[in-house]
Amino acid sequence: MFIKKVILRAAGASLAAIASLAVQPLGAQTPTESKRIAELEREVAELKQAVNSLKKHSAPAPVAGEGPTKTEVVYDGKTYVEKSVPVEKSAADKWKLSTSITEMELYGDVRLRYQYNGGETDSTPVAAPGAGVAGTHDWQERERERYRLRLGLRGTLLDDWFFGVRLETNANDRSTNVTFGDDTSTSSPGGGGPFAKGSDGVDVGQAYAGYKGFPDFTFTAGKMPNPLLSTRMVWDPDLNPEGLAEQWKHTFVFGGGPPPPPPSYSKDGKAVALGPPAEPFLKLDLFANFAQFVYDDSNPENPLGARATTTANGVGSQLVPNTDAFLCAWQIGARLDFPHILYFQLAPTLYNYTGNGDTFNIHYQGGDPRLTNSASLAQNQTGINSLLVFDVPGELGWKAWGVPMRIFGDFAVNLEGDERAAAAGQPGQGSQRYAYTLGLGIGQLKKKNDWQIDLWYQHAEQFALDPNLIDDDWFNGQLNIHGIGVTAAYNLSAAVNLTLNYGHGWWYNHNLGTGGVAQAIAINPMDQYNFFTADLNVKF
């Protein structure tokens, strides 16, 4: 095409020159001019032939199978030749996305961890001495080197839809850690051996979709990030509940200046910069979060033949439940933000359970200090009977000397504590229904060299909370323990930080066990407990 345009333009210019000469009077021509005109006429004839030849010449055929092409002019040393070549793809063109995707984000993190857990028994009854048998004031300790990998993809779609998927290591519901060297046994998947990969599997941690088409509303379904405002006292942060969630949030603004006027102009006609509008005096966020989580699927709902029975609850023979168990959450809250001064948020929440499922229908007992350690651990630690929990997490934040600070806390009470204690065989312990935490945080992790320290006290009684949801690190996933926790973190870069965690817990009510699934240390009741980790976190 380039050669065609050059020749056509040259031909046009030549024709214009000849036309200008042709209009001159013939009488004014000299022999020299007549010769020049003859030469020009000959050149015009040659140009006309070239133009006709180019018009008949078809465009270069695209290279088969190469997609879009472009024309390049190549000089072979004698003539210029047109050549059709594929168009080079940019980096963005090489990654093909569905046309329905409007935005997408790839994210994740890698964590390297050293972890220590240790627990001590008390003067509780002991079985005959032997390997693995707990003694009086006996310690069990565990040290592990671990890693975690999480890789996620989330995005928005046309017409206000969104989605998210996250893969993570470890199939445990309350942990994404993998322990180095824990799969060396020949019985491990893959046959074991040093540096084996038997426990290095990847599982689906999140898979959800949702809709934001109505102002202030968000609807989500699937295996999702926790949509509730909560603390680790009630919810382990590694849990991703499954089911439905409905959220509403609206912001009210009080005070602040009106929109800035149109720009004014100085004498020389240049626009005069306007100052920013005044900030609002108060921002008020009102929100409501509702959820219906599938807690336990009963399989089957209608069995063949007669329904199974159980005597595990100690009240004679009972039919094994055949209805699914659901956890429902009802949260209404507010956040008051006085910009650059302080903020305060509160989120009262009610949790109730419907149905029983076929896994958590046996009544919770939680261990007994009058039994040996093994017998106490063997009692039911996971039942969800008689749980109606009212929870109030809150936070107050401000800045002092330019440093972010916050006071955070949580208070929870099981409104059916009497019934839960009676079902556990402890009818006089219904008052053990409360849990609370209170802490102070200083600093905030945002950019390189930022630091943060959190210090808190936690108290959780035997019949206060769902033992299957509480954090499993700081106090071994057990109730009837109170203690302190401290976290210190430093940002080596905006994406890399070093975090140290330490926790120490004590047995609270010595008339009861320390109920819950003992995650790292198999002791019930736990007289003392220590927890320490050193983490290197890399986020991307």
C-alpha positions in Angstrom: 0.0 0.0 0.0 2.9 2.4 0.7 4.3 1.9 -2.8 0.9 2.4 -4.4 0.3 5.7 -2.6 3.8 7.0 -3.6 3.3 6.1 -7.3 -0.2 7.5 -7.4 0.8 10.8 -5.8 3.8 11.1 -8.3 1.5 10.4 -11.2 -0.9 13.0 -10.0 1.8 15.6 -9.7 3.1 14.8 -13.2 -0.3 15.1 -14.7 -0.8 18.5 -13.0 2.5 19.7 -14.4 1.7 18.7 -17.9 -1.8 20.3 -17.7 -0.2 23.6 -16.7 2.2 23.4 -19.6 -0.5 22.5 -22.1 -2.5 25.6 -21.4 0.4 27.8 -22.6 0.0 29.3 -26.1 1.6 27.2 -28.8 3.1 30.2 -30.4 5.3 30.8 -27.4 7.0 27.4 -27.5 10.7 27.2 -28.4 12.4 24.1 -29.7 13.7 23.3 -26.2 10.3 23.6 -24.7 8.7 21.3 -27.4 11.3 18.7 -26.6 10.6 18.9 -22.9 6.9 18.5 -23.5 7.4 15.5 -25.6 9.5 13.9 -22.8 6.8 14.7 -20.3 4.1 13.1 -22.4 6.2 10.0 -22.7 6.6 9.8 -18.9 2.9 10.4 -18.4 2.1 7.4 -20.6 4.5 5.2 -18.6 2.9 6.4 -15.3 -0.6 5.6 -16.6 0.5 2.1 -17.4 2.0 1.7 -13.9 -1.2 3.0 -12.3 -3.4 0.6 -14.3 -1.1 -2.3 -13.3 -1.4 -1.4 -9.6 -5.1 -1.1 -9.8 -5.4 -4.6 -11.2 -3.0 -6.0 -8.5 -4.9 -7.7 -5.7 -4.0 -7.0 -2.0 -1.6 -9.4 -0.3 -3.5 -12.4 1.2 -3.3 -12.7 5.0 -1.0 -15.3 6.5 -3.2 -18.4 7.2 -3.7 -19.1 10.9 -1.8 -16.0 12.1 -4.7 -13.8 12.9 -4.5 -10.0 12.2 -1.8 -8.9 9.8 -0.1 -5.7 8.7 1.8 -4.7 5.6 5.5 -3.9 5.7 7.7 -2.6 2.9 11.0 -4.6 2.6 14.0 -3.5 0.5 15.8 -6.5 -1.0 18.7 -4.4 -2.4 17.1 -3.8 -5.8 13.4 -3.0 -5.3 10.9 -2.3 -2.5 8.5 -5.2 -1.9 5.3 -5.2 0.1 5.0 -8.1 2.6 2.1 -9.1 4.8 3.2 -10.1 8.4 1.3 -11.0 11.6 0.6 -8.2 14.1 2.6 -8.8 17.3 0.4 -9.3 20.3 0.8 -7.1 23.4 1.1 -8.7 26.8 -2.6 -7.8 27.5 -3.7 -9.5 24.3 -2.1 -12.8 25.2 -4.4 -13.3 28.2 -7.9 -13.8 26.9 -10.8 -13.0 29.2 -14.5 -13.6 28.8 -16.3 -10.5 27.4 -18.6 -10.6 30.5 -15.7 -9.8 32.9 -15.3 -6.1 33.6 -12.5 -6.4 36.2 -10.4 -9.2 37.7 -7.8 -9.4 40.4 -5.2 -12.2 41.1 -4.0 -12.2 44.7 -2.5 -14.4 47.3 0.0 -14.9 50.0 2.8 -17.2 51.2 3.6 -17.7 54.9 6.6 -19.4 56.4 6.1 -20.2 60.1 7.9 -21.6 63.2 5.3 -22.7 65.7 5.5 -23.9 69.3 2.6 -25.3 71.3 2.8 -26.6 74.9 0.3 -27.6 77.5 0.3 -28.9 81.1 -2.0 -31.3 83.0 -3.1 -30.7 86.6 -3.6 -32.9 89.6 -6.4 -34.8 87.8 -6.8 -38.6 88.0 -4.2 -40.5 86.0 -4.2 -43.9 84.4 -1.5 -46.5 84.8 1.8 -45.0 83.7 2.9 -45.8 80.2 4.0 -44.2 76.9 1.5 -41.5 75.8 -0.4 -41.6 79.2 -0.7 -38.2 80.9 0.7 -37.9 84.4 0.2 -35.3 87.1 1.6 -31.8 86.0 2.8 -33.4 82.8 3.8 -31.3 79.8 3.1 -32.1 76.2 5.0 -29.9 73.7 5.2 -29.6 69.9 7.5 -27.7 67.6 6.8 -27.4 63.9 8.2 -25.6 60.8 5.2 -24.9 58.5 4.1 -23.0 55.4 0.9 -21.7 53.9 -0.1 -20.9 50.4 -3.3 -19.1 49.3 -4.0 -18.1 45.7 -7.2 -16.3 44.8 -9.0 -14.8 41.8 -11.9 -12.4 42.2 -13.7 -10.2 39.7 -16.7 -8.3 38.6 -19.0 -9.1 35.7 -21.5 -7.2 33.6 -24.8 -6.2 35.1 -23.5 -6.0 38.7 -22.5 -9.6 39.3 -19.2 -10.7 41.0 -17.4 -13.9 41.8 -14.4 -15.2 43.7 -12.3 -18.4 43.9 -9.4 -19.2 46.3 -7.2 -22.2 46.5 -5.3 -23.0 49.7 -3.2 -25.6 51.3 -4.5 -28.0 54.0 -8.0 -29.4 54.1 -8.6 -28.5 57.8 -11.4 -26.0 58.2 -9.5 -23.9 60.7 -6.0 -24.1 59.3 -4.2 -23.6 56.0 -0.8 -24.6 57.3 1.3 -27.5 56.1 4.0 -29.0 58.4 7.4 -29.7 56.8 8.3 -33.4 57.2 5.0 -34.7 58.6 4.4 -37.0 55.7 7.6 -39.1 55.8 5.8 -42.3 56.9 5.4 -45.1 54.4 1.6 -45.0 55.2 1.4 -41.4 53.9 -0.1 -40.7 50.5 2.7 -41.0 47.9 4.7 -43.5 50.0 6.4 -41.1 52.3 10.1 -40.5 52.5 12.1 -37.3 53.0 10.7 -34.2 51.3 7.5 -36.1 50.4 4.4 -34.4 49.1 1.7 -36.4 50.8 0.3 -33.5 52.8 1.1 -30.8 50.3 -2.3 -30.9 48.7 -4.3 -27.9 47.5 -8.0 -27.5 48.3 -10.8 -25.0 47.4 -11.0 -22.6 50.2 -13.5 -20.2 48.6 -15.9 -20.4 45.7 -18.7 -17.9 45.6 -20.8 -15.6 43.4 -22.9 -12.6 44.2 -25.0 -9.6 43.0 -24.8 -5.9 43.7 -27.5 -4.6 41.4 -29.6 -2.9 44.1 -28.2 0.2 45.8 -26.5 -0.5 49.2 -27.2 -4.3 49.0 -24.9 -7.2 48.4 -26.1 -10.8 48.0 -23.6 -13.7 48.2 -23.9 -17.5 47.8 -21.3 -20.2 48.0 -18.2 -20.9 50.1 -17.4 -17.3 51.0 -15.2 -15.0 53.2 -16.9 -14.4 56.5 -19.5 -11.6 55.8 -19.9 -10.8 59.5 -18.0 -8.4 61.7 -16.4 -10.6 64.3 -13.4 -11.4 66.5 -11.2 -14.5 66.8 -12.9 -15.2 70.1 -16.0 -16.3 68.2 -14.8 -17.0 64.7 -11.5 -18.5 63.6 -10.3 -16.2 60.7 -9.4 -19.3 58.6 -13.1 -20.4 58.4 -14.9 -19.7 55.2 -18.6 -20.4 55.8 -20.9 -22.0 53.2 -24.4 -20.9 52.3 -26.1 -17.5 51.8 -25.4 -14.0 53.0 -27.4 -10.7 52.6 -25.7 -7.4 53.4 -26.9 -3.8 53.5 -24.8 -0.7 54.1 -25.6 3.0 53.8 -23.4 6.0 54.6 -24.8 9.3 56.0 -22.6 12.4 55.9 -23.0 15.3 58.3 -21.4 18.7 57.8 -18.8 19.6 55.3 -18.8 22.3 52.7 -20.9 22.5 49.5 -19.5 21.6 46.1 -16.7 24.0 45.0 -17.9 26.8 42.7 -16.8 27.1 39.0 -13.1 28.1 38.6 -12.3 31.8 38.6 -9.8 33.4 36.4 -7.0 35.9 37.0 -6.3 39.0 35.0 -4.1 37.1 32.6 -6.9 34.6 31.9 -5.3 31.7 33.9 -7.6 29.6 36.1 -7.1 30.1 39.9 -6.8 26.9 41.8 -9.6 26.2 44.3 -9.0 24.7 47.8 -10.6 21.3 48.6 -14.1 21.3 49.9 -14.4 21.1 53.7 -14.5 17.6 55.1 -17.7 16.4 56.7 -17.9 16.6 60.5 -19.2 13.0 60.8 -19.7 10.0 58.6 -22.2 7.4 59.9 -22.3 3.9 58.4 -25.3 1.8 59.2 -25.1 -1.8 58.2 -27.0 -5.1 58.5 -25.5 -8.5 57.8 -27.7 -11.6 57.6 -26.5 -15.2 56.9 -27.8 -18.7 56.6 -24.9 -21.1 56.6 -25.2 -24.9 55.9 -23.5 -26.2 59.1 -24.1 -30.0 58.6 -25.7 -31.8 55.8 -27.7 -34.9 56.9 -27.2 -37.8 54.6 -29.6 -39.3 53.8 -32.7 -37.3 54.9 -34.8 -40.4 54.2 -32.9 -43.6 54.8 -33.9 -47.0 53.7 -35.7 -49.0 56.3 -36.0 -47.7 59.9 -34.1 -44.7 61.1 -31.0 -45.3 63.2 -31.1 -44.7 67.0 -28.5 -43.6 69.5 -28.2 -43.7 73.3 -25.2 -41.3 73.4 -27.1 -38.5 75.0 -27.8 -40.6 78.1 -31.6 -40.2 78.0 -32.4 -43.6 76.5 -32.8 -44.4 72.9 -33.3 -41.5 70.5 -33.7 -41.3 66.7 -30.7 -40.0 64.9 -31.7 -36.6 63.4 -32.3 -36.6 59.7 -32.6 -32.9 59.1 -29.8 -30.5 58.0 -28.2 -28.2 60.5 -28.1 -24.5 59.7 -26.3 -21.6 61.5 -28.2 -18.3 61.1 -26.7 -15.0 61.9 -28.5 -11.7 62.4 -26.2 -8.6 62.7 -27.1 -4.9 62.8 -24.4 -2.3 63.5 -23.1 1.2 63.0 -19.7 2.9 62.6 -19.3 6.6 63.5 -16.3 8.2 62.0 -15.1 11.7 62.9 -12.4 12.2 60.2 -8.9 12.5 61.6 -10.2 12.4 65.2 -11.7 9.0 66.1 -14.0 6.2 65.0 -16.3 3.9 66.9 -18.1 0.8 65.7 -20.5 -1.7 67.3 -22.1 -4.8 65.7 -24.6 -6.7 67.9 -25.2 -10.2 66.5 -27.5 -13.1 67.3 -26.5 -16.6 66.3 -29.1 -19.4 66.3 -29.0 -23.0 65.1 -31.8 -24.9 63.3 -31.8 -28.7 62.7 -29.2 -31.1 64.1 -27.4 -32.8 61.2 -25.8 -36.2 61.6 -22.4 -35.1 62.9 -23.1 -32.6 65.7 -26.3 -33.9 67.2 -24.8 -35.6 70.2 -24.9 -33.3 73.3 -21.9 -31.4 74.2 -20.1 -32.4 77.4 -16.6 -30.7 77.2 -14.6 -33.0 79.4 -14.5 -33.7 83.2 -11.6 -33.2 85.7 -12.8 -36.2 87.6 -11.8 -38.5 84.7 -8.4 -39.4 83.3 -7.1 -37.3 80.5 -8.0 -39.9 77.8 -11.5 -40.4 79.2 -12.1 -36.7 79.4 -11.0 -36.2 75.8 -13.3 -38.9 74.7 -16.4 -37.0 75.9 -18.3 -35.1 73.2 -16.6 -31.8 72.4 -18.5 -30.6 69.3 -22.2 -30.8 70.0 -24.3 -27.7 69.0 -27.3 -28.3 71.2 -28.7 -25.4 73.3 -26.7 -22.6 71.6 -28.3 -19.2 71.2 -25.4 -16.8 71.3 -25.7 -13.0 71.5 -22.4 -11.4 70.6 -21.3 -7.7 70.6 -17.9 -7.0 69.0 -16.8 -3.3 69.1 -13.8 -1.1 68.4 -12.7 2.5 69.2 -9.9 4.0 67.2 -8.0 7.3 67.2 -4.5 8.8 66.5 -2.0 10.0 69.1 1.2 11.7 68.0 0.4 10.5 64.5 0.3 6.9 65.5 -3.0 4.9 65.0 -4.4 3.4 68.2 -7.5 1.3 68.9 -9.3 -0.4 71.7 -11.1 -3.5 70.6 -13.3 -5.9 72.5 -16.1 -8.5 72.3 -18.7 -9.7 74.7 -20.8 -12.9 74.2 -23.4 -14.8 76.2 -25.2 -18.0 75.5 -28.8 -17.4 76.3 -29.4 -21.1 76.6 -26.5 -21.8 79.0 -28.6 -23.5 81.6 -29.9 -26.1 79.1 -26.5 -26.7 77.7 -24.9 -27.2 81.1 -27.7 -29.6 82.1 -27.3 -31.6 78.9 -23.6 -31.9 79.7 -24.4 -33.4 83.1 -23.5 -30.2 84.9 -26.9 -28.8 86.0 -25.4 -26.4 88.5 -23.0 -24.7 86.0 -25.4 -22.8 83.8 -23.7 -19.5 84.9 -20.6 -20.5 82.8 -22.2 -18.9 79.7 -20.1 -15.8 79.2 -17.1 -14.9 77.0 -15.3 -11.6 76.6 -12.1 -10.1 75.3 -10.5 -6.6 75.6 -7.4 -5.4 74.0 -5.3 -2.4 72.8 -3.7 -2.0 69.4 -0.9 0.5 68.5 0.3 1.1 64.9 -0.9 0.0 61.6 0.6 -2.0 58.7 0.3 -0.2 55.4 3.7 0.7 53.9 7.4 -0.2 54.4 8.7 0.2 57.9 5.2 0.3 59.4 4.7 -1.6 62.7 1.8 -2.8 64.8 1.4 -4.2 68.3 -1.8 -5.8 69.7 -2.2 -6.9 73.3 -5.4 -8.4 74.7 -7.0 -10.5 77.4 -9.6 -13.2 76.6 -12.0 -15.1 78.9 -14.3 -17.9 77.5 -16.4 -20.1 79.7 -17.4 -23.7 79.1 -20.9 -23.2 77.8 -20.6 -19.8 76.2 -19.6 -20.4 72.5 -19.6 -22.9 69.7 -16.4 -24.8 70.1 -16.2 -25.6 66.4 -15.9 -21.9 65.4 -13.5 -20.4 67.9 -9.8 -19.7 67.0 -7.7 -22.9 67.3 -4.3 -21.3 67.7 -4.2 -19.0 70.7 -5.9 -21.3 73.2 -5.8 -24.6 71.5 -9.4 -24.4 70.3 -10.7 -25.0 73.8 -13.2 -23.2 76.2 -13.0 -22.7 80.0 -9.7 -21.0 79.5 -8.7 -17.4 80.0 -5.4 -15.8 79.1 -3.4 -13.1 77.3 -2.2 -12.7 73.7 0.3 -10.4 72.0 1.1 -9.8 68.4 4.1 -7.7 67.1 4.5 -7.1 63.4 6.9 -5.1 61.2 6.6 -4.4 57.5 9.9 -5.2 55.7 8.2 -3.8 52.6 4.6 -3.0 51.6 4.1 -6.7 50.8 6.4 -8.5 53.2 6.2 -8.5 57.0 7.6 -10.3 60.0 5.1 -11.2 62.8 5.6 -12.6 66.2 2.7 -14.1 68.2 2.6 -15.2 71.8 -0.3 -16.5 74.0 -0.6 -17.9 77.5 -3.7 -19.4 78.9 -4.9 -20.8 82.3 -7.7 -23.2 83.2 -10.6 -21.1 84.5 -13.3 -23.2 86.3 -11.7 -26.3 87.9 -15.0 -28.0 88.3 -15.3 -28.4 84.5 -13.1 -29.6 81.7 -11.7 -27.4 78.9 -14.1 -28.3 76.2 -13.4 -28.2 72.5 -11.4 -30.1 69.9 -7.9 -30.0 71.2 -6.0 -29.0 68.1 -2.3 -29.3 68.9 -2.1 -30.4 72.5 -4.3 -33.4 73.6 -5.0 -32.4 77.2 -8.4 -31.9 78.9 -8.6 -30.2 81.2 -5.7 -28.0 80.2 -4.1 -26.4 83.3 -1.7 -24.1 81.4 -1.1 -23.5 77.7 1.6 -21.7 75.7 1.6 -20.7 72.1 4.3 -19.0 70.0 4.8 -18.4 66.3 7.3 -16.5 64.1 5.9 -15.7 60.7 7.3 -14.3 57.5 4.4 -13.2 55.4 4.6 -12.4 51.6 1.5 -10.9 50.1 0.9 -10.4 46.4 
